[in-house]
Amino acid sequence: MADFNLTCFGQSGNAYKAALALSFAHADWQPVFIDFMNGAHRAPEFMAKNEMARVPILEHGGKTYSESGVILDVIARETGKLGGETQDETDEIRRWIFWDNYGFTSTVAPLRFMANFVPEEKRSAEVMGFLQGRLRPCLKVLDKRLGEHGFVACGRPTIADCSIAGYMFYGDELPFDLGEFHHITEWMNRLRAMDGFKPPYEMMPLKA
């Protein structure tokens, strides 16, 4: 059994955050597929591990962790990689992870879901328009930050980059254009060039 076991499925950007961090940290890890699309996250055996019925979960050292921000923090702590070297750096990393969870991912994830996994006749143009409007200021903030620092939190790759990148490598599934956000595009290229990078559908399973 691997040192880290990540319950995940290919479509999950939140799981990809953790998978990317584990891979960048060169951790001994393996993906554990969950058939989320058919409701396996609500099965009693899964909810016994995470009563929130959410993916991902990480099992390591006899403990089970849930919520991507916590999982990323555990990965940095346990591997000694991708974290802060000082308390100020750790605080800055967490600041950007919180920004991602409550601003960026909370906009990108439902927008992508509606554009790709909701039947066209059931999509709400009003909701998608609202999310598009909410996303643009986030992209501006991120692009400005990356133009100044190269990476999100510390001028080097950290779990903050993994968090924000969680939904950014799904290609044509993203219903927005990065054309004017050159610093974001350059940052994504830097991440692609890192040892351990793979896109989500190559890193996480789509079936058992």
Z-matrix of the N, CA and C atoms (Angstrom, degrees):
N
C 1 1.470
C 2 1.529 1 109.58
N 3 1.308 2 115.82 1 141.56
C 4 1.464 3 120.87 2 -179.94
C 5 1.523 4 111.19 3 -70.33
N 6 1.315 5 115.63 4 162.51
C 7 1.461 6 121.71 5 179.07
C 8 1.532 7 111.07 6 -67.89
N 9 1.328 8 116.01 7 -36.82
C 10 1.460 9 122.03 8 177.90
C 11 1.526 10 108.35 9 -122.61
N 12 1.323 11 117.06 10 131.54
C 13 1.458 12 121.87 11 177.05
C 14 1.522 13 108.68 12 -121.35
N 15 1.321 14 115.13 13 118.61
C 16 1.463 15 121.30 14 -174.38
C 17 1.520 16 109.96 15 -108.75
N 18 1.320 17 116.52 16 112.97
C 19 1.457 18 120.67 17 174.53
C 20 1.521 19 108.24 18 -77.73
N 21 1.338 20 115.58 19 122.31
C 22 1.465 21 119.98 20 -169.43
C 23 1.515 22 110.26 21 -159.96
N 24 1.318 23 116.17 22 174.65
C 25 1.461 24 123.28 23 170.67
C 26 1.524 25 107.11 24 -151.78
N 27 1.320 26 115.98 25 154.81
C 28 1.451 27 121.54 26 -167.65
C 29 1.512 28 115.92 27 -55.97
N 30 1.317 29 117.45 28 -34.00
C 31 1.465 30 120.08 29 -174.83
C 32 1.527 31 113.57 30 -79.01
N 33 1.323 32 117.88 31 -9.14
C 34 1.461 33 120.51 32 -172.40
C 35 1.521 34 112.44 33 -85.70
N 36 1.316 35 116.02 34 110.04
C 37 1.455 36 120.03 35 175.47
C 38 1.519 37 112.57 36 -67.10
N 39 1.324 38 117.11 37 -33.46
C 40 1.458 39 119.18 38 178.21
C 41 1.525 40 111.17 39 -66.78
N 42 1.324 41 117.01 40 -37.07
C 43 1.464 42 119.65 41 175.26
C 44 1.526 43 110.75 42 -69.03
N 45 1.328 44 116.30 43 -35.40
C 46 1.473 45 119.61 44 -179.96
C 47 1.519 46 111.11 45 -62.80
N 48 1.323 47 118.18 46 -32.53
C 49 1.462 48 120.44 47 176.47
C 50 1.525 49 110.26 48 -54.24
N 51 1.330 50 115.49 49 -48.17
C 52 1.464 51 120.88 50 -178.57
C 53 1.522 52 111.12 51 -70.42
N 54 1.333 53 117.06 52 -42.35
C 55 1.463 54 120.49 53 179.60
C 56 1.523 55 110.70 54 -60.24
N 57 1.319 56 116.85 55 -41.98
C 58 1.454 57 121.53 56 -179.75
C 59 1.532 58 110.13 57 -63.86
N 60 1.327 59 116.93 58 -43.33
C 61 1.464 60 120.34 59 179.55
C 62 1.529 61 111.23 60 -64.36
N 63 1.318 62 116.55 61 -43.34
C 64 1.467 63 120.04 62 178.51
C 65 1.523 64 111.16 63 -61.62
N 66 1.317 65 116.26 64 -40.56
C 67 1.454 66 120.65 65 -179.23
C 68 1.527 67 111.26 66 -70.22
N 69 1.330 68 117.29 67 -44.48
C 70 1.464 69 120.71 68 177.75
C 71 1.534 70 111.63 69 -62.72
N 72 1.331 71 116.49 70 -32.42
C 73 1.464 72 120.95 71 -179.88
C 74 1.520 73 112.21 72 -82.61
N 75 1.338 74 116.73 73 -3.03
C 76 1.470 75 122.50 74 -178.20
C 77 1.533 76 110.91 75 56.02
N 78 1.327 77 115.34 76 39.77
C 79 1.454 78 120.97 77 178.76
C 80 1.532 79 110.14 78 -77.02
N 81 1.321 80 115.63 79 157.38
C 82 1.462 81 122.00 80 172.72
C 83 1.529 82 106.64 81 -83.29
N 84 1.327 83 116.68 82 99.01
C 85 1.457 84 119.47 83 -173.96
C 86 1.521 85 110.65 84 -140.25
N 87 1.313 86 115.28 85 161.65
C 88 1.459 87 120.45 86 174.18
C 89 1.524 88 109.48 87 -144.39
N 90 1.335 89 116.11 88 145.41
C 91 1.459 90 119.90 89 174.57
C 92 1.520 91 110.43 90 -79.85
N 93 1.314 92 115.74 91 143.55
C 94 1.468 93 122.35 92 175.79
C 95 1.525 94 106.37 93 -120.08
N 96 1.312 95 116.74 94 110.46
C 97 1.470 96 120.39 95 -174.05
C 98 1.520 97 111.56 96 -68.30
N 99 1.333 98 114.52 97 139.54
C 100 1.453 99 121.45 98 169.26
C 101 1.523 100 108.18 99 -126.53
N 102 1.313 101 116.73 100 133.58
C 103 1.463 102 121.74 101 -178.84
C 104 1.530 103 109.18 102 -82.25
N 105 1.310 104 114.57 103 68.86
C 106 1.464 105 121.90 104 -174.86
C 107 1.522 106 111.52 105 -60.48
N 108 1.315 107 116.32 106 -40.71
C 109 1.462 108 120.32 107 -175.10
C 110 1.531 109 112.40 108 -63.45
N 111 1.324 110 116.47 109 -21.30
C 112 1.464 111 120.54 110 177.04
C 113 1.524 112 112.18 111 -107.91
N 114 1.316 113 116.59 112 18.58
C 115 1.456 114 120.94 113 169.39
C 116 1.511 115 116.78 114 87.11
N 117 1.343 116 118.18 115 14.79
C 118 1.466 117 119.51 116 -177.35
C 119 1.527 118 112.66 117 -64.14
N 120 1.335 119 117.29 118 -21.35
C 121 1.459 120 120.09 119 179.05
C 122 1.523 121 112.79 120 -70.81
N 123 1.329 122 116.54 121 -11.65
C 124 1.460 123 120.15 122 178.13
C 125 1.532 124 112.33 123 -102.86
N 126 1.306 125 116.46 124 4.75
C 127 1.460 126 120.91 125 176.38
C 128 1.532 127 109.50 126 -69.60
N 129 1.331 128 117.74 127 146.07
C 130 1.476 129 120.21 128 -177.77
C 131 1.523 130 113.50 129 -54.99
N 132 1.342 131 117.34 130 -37.78
C 133 1.462 132 119.00 131 -177.44
C 134 1.523 133 112.04 132 -67.81
N 135 1.339 134 116.74 133 -31.49
C 136 1.463 135 118.31 134 176.28
C 137 1.522 136 110.70 135 -77.29
N 138 1.317 137 117.06 136 -42.89
C 139 1.459 138 120.30 137 -178.12
C 140 1.523 139 112.15 138 -67.76
N 141 1.329 140 116.67 139 -19.25
C 142 1.459 141 119.61 140 173.29
C 143 1.526 142 110.46 141 -68.01
N 144 1.332 143 116.33 142 -26.08
C 145 1.464 144 121.22 143 176.94
C 146 1.522 145 111.77 144 -89.29
N 147 1.327 146 116.28 145 -34.83
C 148 1.467 147 120.79 146 179.96
C 149 1.515 148 109.41 147 -146.23
N 150 1.309 149 116.08 148 99.85
C 151 1.458 150 121.33 149 -177.05
C 152 1.522 151 112.95 150 -64.20
N 153 1.336 152 116.97 151 -14.30
C 154 1.462 153 120.44 152 177.69
C 155 1.519 154 112.40 153 -77.10
N 156 1.349 155 116.56 154 -10.79
C 157 1.472 156 122.18 155 179.48
C 158 1.526 157 111.46 156 56.24
N 159 1.324 158 115.05 157 44.73
C 160 1.464 159 120.23 158 -178.94
C 161 1.523 160 110.23 159 -125.98
N 162 1.328 161 114.80 160 153.08
C 163 1.452 162 123.42 161 178.10
C 164 1.532 163 106.92 162 -114.88
N 165 1.343 164 117.59 163 140.90
C 166 1.460 165 128.81 164 12.76
C 167 1.522 166 112.78 165 -93.79
N 168 1.342 167 114.66 166 169.96
C 169 1.448 168 121.05 167 160.61
C 170 1.526 169 107.36 168 -127.56
N 171 1.322 170 115.19 169 150.23
C 172 1.459 171 121.69 170 178.66
C 173 1.520 172 108.42 171 -121.18
N 174 1.329 173 116.16 172 129.52
C 175 1.459 174 121.38 173 175.95
C 176 1.524 175 108.34 174 -111.04
N 177 1.327 176 113.89 175 126.22
C 178 1.471 177 119.72 176 -175.74
C 179 1.514 178 108.84 177 -158.51
N 180 1.340 179 115.83 178 132.55
C 181 1.459 180 120.25 179 175.37
C 182 1.509 181 113.97 180 59.53
N 183 1.329 182 117.18 181 32.59
C 184 1.453 183 120.82 182 179.35
C 185 1.517 184 114.61 183 79.63
N 186 1.323 185 117.42 184 5.99
C 187 1.461 186 121.74 185 179.78
C 188 1.523 187 110.22 186 -119.46
N 189 1.313 188 115.06 187 155.43
C 190 1.460 189 121.71 188 177.48
C 191 1.522 190 108.91 189 -118.43
N 192 1.331 191 115.46 190 130.59
C 193 1.458 192 121.66 191 -178.65
C 194 1.526 193 109.58 192 -119.79
N 195 1.321 194 116.42 193 143.12
C 196 1.461 195 121.27 194 175.40
C 197 1.520 196 109.62 195 -130.35
N 198 1.333 197 115.19 196 167.85
C 199 1.462 198 125.69 197 -175.72
C 200 1.528 199 109.62 198 75.43
N 201 1.317 200 115.18 199 122.75
C 202 1.471 201 120.73 200 -170.26
C 203 1.527 202 113.02 201 -59.23
N 204 1.341 203 118.25 202 -36.94
C 205 1.450 204 119.84 203 -179.70
C 206 1.520 205 112.39 204 -63.76
N 207 1.322 206 116.15 205 -42.34
C 208 1.462 207 120.79 206 177.21
C 209 1.524 208 110.04 207 -66.08
N 210 1.330 209 116.60 208 -43.95
C 211 1.466 210 121.18 209 -179.68
C 212 1.524 211 110.62 210 -59.88
N 213 1.318 212 117.19 211 -43.25
C 214 1.466 213 120.07 212 178.31
C 215 1.525 214 110.83 213 -61.61
N 216 1.305 215 117.01 214 -41.05
C 217 1.453 216 121.06 215 178.97
C 218 1.533 217 110.62 216 -62.99
N 219 1.322 218 116.65 217 -41.01
C 220 1.465 219 121.45 218 178.18
C 221 1.533 220 110.32 219 -63.52
N 222 1.314 221 116.51 220 -44.22
C 223 1.471 222 120.19 221 179.66
C 224 1.518 223 110.91 222 -59.55
N 225 1.330 224 116.55 223 -46.05
C 226 1.475 225 119.97 224 179.39
C 227 1.518 226 110.66 225 -62.60
N 228 1.311 227 116.57 226 -42.83
C 229 1.464 228 120.07 227 -177.94
C 230 1.528 229 111.64 228 -67.34
N 231 1.324 230 116.54 229 -45.43
C 232 1.461 231 120.59 230 -173.36
C 233 1.530 232 113.13 231 -77.57
N 234 1.320 233 117.28 232 -28.02
C 235 1.471 234 119.61 233 179.15
C 236 1.519 235 112.38 234 -95.20
N 237 1.330 236 116.70 235 -18.30
C 238 1.460 237 120.21 236 -175.67
C 239 1.514 238 113.46 237 72.22
N 240 1.333 239 116.54 238 19.83
C 241 1.465 240 121.23 239 -177.94
C 242 1.528 241 110.31 240 -130.06
N 243 1.320 242 114.83 241 154.02
C 244 1.471 243 123.27 242 173.88
C 245 1.522 244 113.72 243 68.72
N 246 1.329 245 116.74 244 11.97
C 247 1.453 246 119.99 245 179.20
C 248 1.513 247 111.86 246 -107.99
N 249 1.319 248 115.75 247 -171.17
C 250 1.453 249 121.09 248 178.42
C 251 1.517 250 111.66 249 -83.40
N 252 1.310 251 115.57 250 147.45
C 253 1.462 252 120.97 251 176.83
C 254 1.524 253 111.52 252 -94.44
N 255 1.305 254 117.21 253 -14.00
C 256 1.463 255 123.31 254 175.97
C 257 1.525 256 107.43 255 -136.04
N 258 1.324 257 116.62 256 166.43
C 259 1.463 258 119.42 257 177.40
C 260 1.521 259 111.16 258 -63.03
N 261 1.325 260 116.88 259 -36.86
C 262 1.467 261 119.44 260 178.24
C 263 1.532 262 110.88 261 -61.90
N 264 1.335 263 116.96 262 -41.57
C 265 1.463 264 119.47 263 177.96
C 266 1.522 265 111.07 264 -66.16
N 267 1.322 266 116.81 265 -41.02
C 268 1.469 267 120.01 266 178.39
C 269 1.521 268 110.90 267 -61.49
N 270 1.308 269 117.01 268 -41.59
C 271 1.463 270 121.01 269 177.94
C 272 1.526 271 111.06 270 -62.99
N 273 1.333 272 116.23 271 -40.46
C 274 1.462 273 119.85 272 -179.65
C 275 1.522 274 111.14 273 -68.26
N 276 1.316 275 117.10 274 -39.28
C 277 1.469 276 121.15 275 176.27
C 278 1.523 277 109.61 276 -60.28
N 279 1.318 278 116.53 277 -47.19
C 280 1.474 279 119.74 278 -178.97
C 281 1.531 280 111.44 279 -65.71
N 282 1.320 281 115.96 280 -35.79
C 283 1.473 282 118.96 281 177.94
C 284 1.520 283 110.92 282 -57.66
N 285 1.339 284 116.79 283 -44.36
C 286 1.454 285 119.96 284 -178.80
C 287 1.536 286 112.11 285 -74.56
N 288 1.316 287 117.99 286 -30.76
C 289 1.468 288 120.00 287 174.93
C 290 1.523 289 110.03 288 -66.47
N 291 1.325 290 117.25 289 -42.23
C 292 1.464 291 119.70 290 177.27
C 293 1.530 292 110.50 291 -64.27
N 294 1.334 293 115.98 292 -40.71
C 295 1.471 294 119.42 293 177.10
C 296 1.529 295 109.93 294 -59.84
N 297 1.307 296 115.97 295 -42.84
C 298 1.462 297 119.69 296 178.35
C 299 1.517 298 111.30 297 -61.90
N 300 1.324 299 116.52 298 -51.24
C 301 1.470 300 120.11 299 -174.12
C 302 1.526 301 112.18 300 -61.98
N 303 1.313 302 116.26 301 -39.92
C 304 1.460 303 119.18 302 -172.56
C 305 1.522 304 114.11 303 -102.27
N 306 1.335 305 116.79 304 -3.12
C 307 1.455 306 119.59 305 178.57
C 308 1.511 307 113.11 306 -128.60
N 309 1.319 308 116.44 307 -59.87
C 310 1.456 309 120.45 308 -172.03
C 311 1.534 310 112.22 309 -76.69
N 312 1.326 311 116.83 310 -61.14
C 313 1.466 312 118.90 311 -179.71
C 314 1.514 313 111.76 312 -61.84
N 315 1.315 314 117.50 313 -36.68
C 316 1.469 315 119.39 314 -178.54
C 317 1.520 316 112.07 315 -67.66
N 318 1.331 317 117.20 316 -10.48
C 319 1.468 318 121.65 317 173.52
C 320 1.521 319 111.38 318 -102.23
N 321 1.340 320 116.42 319 -48.10
C 322 1.468 321 120.64 320 -177.07
C 323 1.520 322 111.34 321 -64.42
N 324 1.329 323 118.13 322 -43.46
C 325 1.465 324 120.98 323 -174.33
C 326 1.526 325 112.76 324 -61.61
N 327 1.342 326 120.08 325 -51.08
C 328 1.465 327 118.10 326 179.05
C 329 1.530 328 113.06 327 -68.34
N 330 1.333 329 116.88 328 -30.60
C 331 1.460 330 119.65 329 177.64
C 332 1.525 331 110.26 330 -64.95
N 333 1.322 332 117.36 331 -47.38
C 334 1.469 333 121.25 332 177.35
C 335 1.521 334 110.87 333 -62.79
N 336 1.323 335 116.86 334 -42.15
C 337 1.468 336 120.49 335 -178.82
C 338 1.525 337 110.46 336 -60.88
N 339 1.313 338 116.12 337 -46.77
C 340 1.457 339 119.05 338 -177.78
C 341 1.531 340 111.21 339 -66.09
N 342 1.318 341 116.90 340 -36.80
C 343 1.466 342 120.71 341 -177.36
C 344 1.522 343 112.89 342 -73.88
N 345 1.332 344 118.02 343 -22.33
C 346 1.461 345 120.49 344 -172.56
C 347 1.523 346 115.27 345 -120.55
N 348 1.315 347 117.78 346 -28.99
C 349 1.458 348 119.82 347 -171.11
C 350 1.521 349 113.99 348 -118.06
N 351 1.319 350 117.11 349 -3.59
C 352 1.464 351 121.66 350 173.53
C 353 1.523 352 107.80 351 -101.61
N 354 1.335 353 119.29 352 129.04
C 355 1.467 354 120.50 353 178.26
C 356 1.531 355 111.29 354 -53.14
N 357 1.320 356 115.25 355 141.47
C 358 1.461 357 120.23 356 -173.01
C 359 1.524 358 112.44 357 -53.64
N 360 1.330 359 116.62 358 -38.78
C 361 1.466 360 119.65 359 -176.87
C 362 1.537 361 112.21 360 -70.38
N 363 1.322 362 116.92 361 -13.45
C 364 1.461 363 120.42 362 -179.74
C 365 1.529 364 112.67 363 -105.50
N 366 1.317 365 117.28 364 -2.29
C 367 1.455 366 119.57 365 179.52
C 368 1.522 367 110.85 366 -72.50
N 369 1.304 368 114.67 367 146.28
C 370 1.461 369 120.07 368 178.56
C 371 1.516 370 109.70 369 -104.43
N 372 1.326 371 115.71 370 113.27
C 373 1.464 372 119.48 371 177.26
C 374 1.527 373 110.57 372 -62.85
N 375 1.316 374 116.55 373 -33.41
C 376 1.463 375 120.36 374 179.77
C 377 1.527 376 110.85 375 -66.02
N 378 1.328 377 116.45 376 -44.91
C 379 1.466 378 120.17 377 179.91
C 380 1.523 379 110.13 378 -66.31
N 381 1.332 380 117.05 379 -43.98
C 382 1.455 381 119.63 380 -179.91
C 383 1.524 382 111.30 381 -63.43
N 384 1.316 383 116.56 382 -38.43
C 385 1.461 384 119.91 383 176.79
C 386 1.520 385 111.97 384 -63.87
N 387 1.326 386 116.12 385 -40.54
C 388 1.463 387 120.62 386 177.25
C 389 1.527 388 110.88 387 -61.63
N 390 1.337 389 116.35 388 -45.56
C 391 1.465 390 120.59 389 -179.50
C 392 1.532 391 111.52 390 -66.02
N 393 1.324 392 116.22 391 -39.99
C 394 1.472 393 119.27 392 176.38
C 395 1.522 394 110.48 393 -60.19
N 396 1.317 395 116.11 394 -41.78
C 397 1.461 396 120.22 395 179.36
C 398 1.518 397 112.02 396 -66.21
N 399 1.315 398 116.58 397 -34.92
C 400 1.470 399 121.29 398 178.95
C 401 1.528 400 111.44 399 -74.29
N 402 1.330 401 115.86 400 -30.10
C 403 1.459 402 120.35 401 -177.08
C 404 1.524 403 112.47 402 -72.17
N 405 1.300 404 117.24 403 -39.18
C 406 1.465 405 119.89 404 -172.53
C 407 1.533 406 113.12 405 -56.85
N 408 1.321 407 120.29 406 -45.72
C 409 1.468 408 118.88 407 176.89
C 410 1.531 409 112.55 408 -61.66
N 411 1.332 410 117.16 409 -33.94
C 412 1.466 411 120.07 410 177.06
C 413 1.519 412 110.87 411 -63.99
N 414 1.323 413 116.61 412 -43.93
C 415 1.462 414 120.22 413 179.03
C 416 1.521 415 111.08 414 -62.96
N 417 1.318 416 117.13 415 -36.80
C 418 1.459 417 120.31 416 178.02
C 419 1.525 418 111.19 417 -64.96
N 420 1.322 419 116.47 418 -43.50
C 421 1.464 420 120.75 419 178.74
C 422 1.527 421 110.20 420 -61.52
N 423 1.328 422 116.34 421 -47.04
C 424 1.461 423 120.93 422 -177.93
C 425 1.525 424 111.25 423 -65.38
N 426 1.309 425 117.11 424 -43.54
C 427 1.462 426 120.65 425 -178.72
C 428 1.529 427 110.93 426 -62.47
N 429 1.322 428 116.76 427 -43.02
C 430 1.471 429 120.75 428 178.75
C 431 1.527 430 110.29 429 -62.39
N 432 1.312 431 115.96 430 -45.43
C 433 1.464 432 120.21 431 -179.15
C 434 1.530 433 111.30 432 -60.98
N 435 1.326 434 116.55 433 -44.79
C 436 1.459 435 120.45 434 -178.11
C 437 1.523 436 111.75 435 -69.71
N 438 1.308 437 117.18 436 -28.84
C 439 1.457 438 119.69 437 175.56
C 440 1.518 439 112.18 438 -68.05
N 441 1.327 440 116.24 439 -25.71
C 442 1.460 441 121.08 440 -178.43
C 443 1.524 442 112.85 441 -92.07
N 444 1.342 443 117.06 442 -27.59
C 445 1.463 444 119.66 443 -169.87
C 446 1.525 445 114.79 444 -125.47
N 447 1.307 446 118.74 445 -17.44
C 448 1.468 447 120.10 446 179.78
C 449 1.514 448 113.53 447 85.68
N 450 1.333 449 116.15 448 -48.01
C 451 1.465 450 122.13 449 170.42
C 452 1.521 451 107.27 450 -123.75
N 453 1.300 452 117.06 451 168.50
C 454 1.456 453 119.12 452 -164.64
C 455 1.524 454 113.92 453 -69.20
N 456 1.323 455 117.54 454 -50.62
C 457 1.455 456 118.81 455 -167.94
C 458 1.523 457 114.53 456 -104.26
N 459 1.321 458 117.85 457 -42.89
C 460 1.463 459 120.35 458 -167.27
C 461 1.519 460 114.43 459 -129.33
N 462 1.315 461 118.72 460 11.06
C 463 1.455 462 119.23 461 -177.05
C 464 1.518 463 113.40 462 76.65
N 465 1.314 464 116.59 463 6.64
C 466 1.468 465 123.48 464 174.68
C 467 1.523 466 106.66 465 -146.30
N 468 1.318 467 118.84 466 162.20
C 469 1.462 468 119.93 467 -178.55
C 470 1.535 469 111.91 468 -64.03
N 471 1.320 470 115.54 469 133.95
C 472 1.466 471 121.92 470 175.51
C 473 1.525 472 108.66 471 -139.62
N 474 1.316 473 114.74 472 179.05
C 475 1.463 474 119.05 473 177.26
C 476 1.525 475 111.80 474 -63.73
N 477 1.317 476 118.21 475 -19.30
C 478 1.465 477 119.81 476 175.17
C 479 1.529 478 110.60 477 -64.42
N 480 1.333 479 116.57 478 -40.21
C 481 1.470 480 119.87 479 176.36
C 482 1.515 481 110.61 480 -64.69
N 483 1.328 482 117.13 481 -41.52
C 484 1.467 483 120.79 482 178.97
C 485 1.525 484 110.63 483 -61.24
N 486 1.322 485 116.07 484 -40.30
C 487 1.454 486 120.24 485 -179.53
C 488 1.528 487 111.38 486 -63.20
N 489 1.315 488 116.03 487 -51.03
C 490 1.467 489 120.32 488 -176.37
C 491 1.528 490 111.35 489 -70.00
N 492 1.340 491 116.77 490 -27.87
C 493 1.468 492 120.67 491 -179.67
C 494 1.528 493 113.31 492 -78.41
N 495 1.318 494 117.27 493 -6.56
C 496 1.461 495 120.31 494 -171.64
C 497 1.512 496 116.04 495 -51.62
N 498 1.333 497 116.86 496 -36.74
C 499 1.466 498 120.06 497 -178.27
C 500 1.529 499 112.92 498 -109.24
N 501 1.331 500 117.04 499 4.19
C 502 1.458 501 119.45 500 -169.84
C 503 1.530 502 114.57 501 -87.72
N 504 1.319 503 117.84 502 -7.53
C 505 1.462 504 120.27 503 -176.44
C 506 1.533 505 112.16 504 -113.52
N 507 1.333 506 115.57 505 28.94
C 508 1.459 507 119.90 506 176.68
C 509 1.526 508 112.89 507 -96.77
N 510 1.312 509 116.69 508 14.43
C 511 1.462 510 122.41 509 169.78
C 512 1.506 511 114.39 510 54.87
N 513 1.320 512 115.56 511 -124.24
C 514 1.461 513 121.46 512 -174.22
C 515 1.531 514 113.19 513 -68.02
N 516 1.314 515 117.73 514 -8.87
C 517 1.466 516 119.70 515 177.05
C 518 1.532 517 111.97 516 -75.39
N 519 1.328 518 116.99 517 -13.34
C 520 1.457 519 120.01 518 -179.16
C 521 1.530 520 109.60 519 -87.01
N 522 1.311 521 117.66 520 116.06
C 523 1.474 522 120.73 521 -175.22
C 524 1.518 523 112.79 522 -87.38
N 525 1.314 524 116.53 523 48.50
C 526 1.462 525 120.86 524 175.49
C 527 1.517 526 108.57 525 -153.72
N 528 1.320 527 115.10 526 159.92
C 529 1.466 528 122.42 527 -173.83
C 530 1.521 529 109.58 528 -107.93
N 531 1.322 530 115.58 529 130.27
C 532 1.465 531 120.91 530 177.53
C 533 1.527 532 112.52 531 -95.59
N 534 1.320 533 116.76 532 9.75
C 535 1.460 534 121.01 533 -172.09
C 536 1.510 535 115.01 534 -50.33
N 537 1.310 536 118.56 535 -41.01
C 538 1.469 537 120.48 536 -177.02
C 539 1.521 538 112.87 537 -88.47
N 540 1.324 539 116.27 538 -8.44
C 541 1.465 540 120.41 539 -175.74
C 542 1.531 541 109.22 540 -100.62
N 543 1.317 542 114.77 541 73.46
C 544 1.466 543 120.95 542 -171.45
C 545 1.524 544 112.72 543 -65.51
N 546 1.317 545 117.19 544 -34.42
C 547 1.459 546 119.20 545 -178.02
C 548 1.532 547 111.04 546 -69.33
N 549 1.325 548 116.83 547 -34.23
C 550 1.469 549 119.86 548 175.73
C 551 1.521 550 109.96 549 -65.19
N 552 1.308 551 116.73 550 -44.22
C 553 1.469 552 120.96 551 179.19
C 554 1.525 553 111.11 552 -61.33
N 555 1.322 554 116.34 553 -42.59
C 556 1.466 555 120.23 554 179.28
C 557 1.530 556 111.01 555 -65.74
N 558 1.314 557 117.04 556 -39.50
C 559 1.469 558 121.85 557 176.37
C 560 1.522 559 111.03 558 -61.92
N 561 1.315 560 117.16 559 -43.77
C 562 1.463 561 120.40 560 177.67
C 563 1.523 562 110.80 561 -61.21
N 564 1.315 563 117.12 562 -38.36
C 565 1.469 564 120.20 563 176.95
C 566 1.530 565 111.54 564 -65.64
N 567 1.322 566 116.48 565 -36.26
C 568 1.464 567 119.18 566 176.77
C 569 1.529 568 110.61 567 -65.13
N 570 1.308 569 116.56 568 -40.48
C 571 1.466 570 119.64 569 177.67
C 572 1.530 571 110.91 570 -65.66
N 573 1.323 572 117.07 571 -41.87
C 574 1.467 573 120.57 572 178.18
C 575 1.529 574 111.65 573 -58.88
N 576 1.325 575 116.42 574 -32.18
C 577 1.463 576 121.17 575 -176.78
C 578 1.525 577 112.89 576 -80.23
N 579 1.330 578 117.88 577 -8.59
C 580 1.458 579 120.66 578 -177.14
C 581 1.523 580 111.36 579 -76.30
N 582 1.325 581 115.51 580 145.85
C 583 1.459 582 121.28 581 176.74
C 584 1.525 583 109.19 582 -63.92
N 585 1.305 584 115.70 583 125.81
C 586 1.459 585 120.66 584 -179.41
C 587 1.508 586 113.99 585 105.76
N 588 1.349 587 117.22 586 -8.94
C 589 1.463 588 118.55 587 -178.85
C 590 1.522 589 111.95 588 -71.86
N 591 1.312 590 115.83 589 134.57
C 592 1.457 591 123.87 590 165.57
C 593 1.525 592 106.88 591 -145.30
N 594 1.324 593 118.24 592 147.90
C 595 1.458 594 119.47 593 175.34
C 596 1.526 595 110.57 594 -67.66
N 597 1.328 596 117.23 595 163.72
C 598 1.466 597 119.94 596 -170.76
C 599 1.518 598 115.68 597 -58.95
N 600 1.345 599 117.59 598 -40.86
C 601 1.461 600 118.62 599 -176.62
C 602 1.529 601 112.62 600 -74.55
N 603 1.324 602 117.12 601 -9.56
C 604 1.455 603 120.41 602 172.50
C 605 1.526 604 112.32 603 -96.00
N 606 1.312 605 115.93 604 -17.84
C 607 1.466 606 120.61 605 -175.76
C 608 1.521 607 112.59 606 -98.19
N 609 1.330 608 116.64 607 -28.41
C 610 1.462 609 120.90 608 -175.67
C 611 1.523 610 110.04 609 -125.54
N 612 1.326 611 117.84 610 145.57
C 613 1.470 612 120.77 611 -173.85
C 614 1.529 613 113.37 612 -77.56
N 615 1.329 614 114.06 613 152.05
C 616 1.463 615 121.45 614 173.93
C 617 1.522 616 111.46 615 -101.73
N 618 1.314 617 115.77 616 -9.82
C 619 1.474 618 120.42 617 177.23
C 620 1.522 619 108.56 618 -157.26
N 621 1.314 620 115.47 619 165.63
C 622 1.462 621 120.37 620 -179.19
C 623 1.520 622 110.73 621 -67.99
